[in-house]
């Protein structure tokens, strides 16, 4: 095998999502030489497309806001939610070290957070109505300098022409822009700034959500002299006896031997586009083809295969192998359809989901994981797994439906592309969507009767704090319920999708990859979706992917720097003291 040259570092990170960059920045901050290899030509992975939220109970921002809780409450919640999948050691590590991670990044890097008031998904014992999540603070992309053009842009279908919209007050102003002067002015300022940025820089400079998180991590990596490489695909791991000592990496077409004295971190984003592994692990699709992920198509399981090649154990004993989410396919001229994840529109008042049988099957405002679980359970064997979101004209103009935007955006383009089905009556809509027309008519009539009173005796939509938080607070008596009665009517087809995979390499609380005997493989770590989710295939709250990814990435960085057993502040205090004591 021909190599251009041998590259050397202390830590080699394969992948550039939040988990991998967390490990890289932590290790580099503690003085290690770190290299990050990303096989695409942009950094960020799925994290750059995500909402950017991290579930970190007891975090410093909540504490500063006066929300204080002991470890018992979130620990009880995880026990309630995860059942037999509950891993006490990992749960304790997340709840004890997660707040430390947030504090570390705020003190020593360019990462800044904002607190979130996102309720836990289910009202089970230990649940909280907010204060357990953080997100990256919006970021001025110009601070990245030339690296800006190496940052993955936000997922196009959840932006306005490339302008990201943050959860909370940002998106609320956009929903209210046609009903509030204050919101209209806010939106006008955002759009004018975006137009200027687009004209001058070619993209938005106001980064939010996961894009802001990755940008802040990249800036921190540059500040710590991390060697960042794109178009760099690892093809094999190097070993000395049983210890992993580096990797063979194809960088822009030339293979290099990359030696890592401390170890290798696998952070390649799981296997959402490994069709063969999907076929083996996704029970509902034996072919592996009937699944649509909102993750990048290049997340094909590279890290998991590398881990398995040196004895790592793939853990598929979770309750669900992926982070289920309903999606729709947005047609593109001359290209593959783009996946749109339906995360918040289902909770708004005036929309229901039905199967081809024309009947509802779930509380539409339930979490994305619960929605798909109910759809899988309600679909007869041998039939296509799909559902239809149904709404009326008033709903579409106020909230939009999936990728179709609300007023003042015209409906025509969405209808002509085939994405949005429009009809003058429910019967015609049913015919166009191949839904049982009489059953749909009966379903809507029954739903409307109760929705006018703000009740849903069938599925209790709007009955939980999480439901109501995703609805429209201005709509009463129930922020999640309104009748469907104003023609024309609209429908969008939903398919089973995911935000990423849960099954992955077995790891311990230090993110070390485990073999079949539960022994750690020396020098090998896995974080993010390359590691099996500590949530056991469940989805108890928003941010349960990135929260553990950042936390266990941080812990991996500490272990690699051999700092995990010492109080975090000691290292920096020692550096400051040494600098103060040194002669000028």
Secondary structure, DSSP 8 states (H G I E B T S, - for coil): ---S-EEEEEEEEE--SHHHHHHHHHHHHTT--EEEE-SSSSB-GGGGGS---EE-TT-HHHHHTT----HHHHHHHHHHHHGGG--HHHHHHHHHHHHHHHHHHHHHSS--EEEE----SS--TT--SSSSEEEE--EEGGGGGGGGGGB----GGGSBTTB---TTHHHHHHHTTTT-HHHHHHHHHHHHHHHHHHHHHSS-SEE-HHHHHHHHHHHHHHHTT-EEESSEEEEEEEEETTEEEEEEEEETTEEEEEEEEEEEEE-S-TTTT-HHHHHHH-TT-TTS-S-EESS-TT--SHHHHHHHHTT--EE--SS-SEEEEEEEEEEETTEEEEEEE-SSGGGSTTEEEE-TTS-B-S-TTS-HHHHHHHHHHHS-TTS--EEEEEEEHHHHHHH-BTTB--TTS-SHHHHHTTSSEEESSHHHHHHHHT--HHHHHHHHHHHHHHHTTT--TTT-TT-SHHHHHHS-TTS-S-TT-----SSSEEEEEEEEEEEEE--EE-B-TT-EEE-TTS-EEEEEEE-GGGB--TTTT---STTTTHHHHHHHHHHHHHHHTT-TTS-HHHHHHHHHHHHHHS--
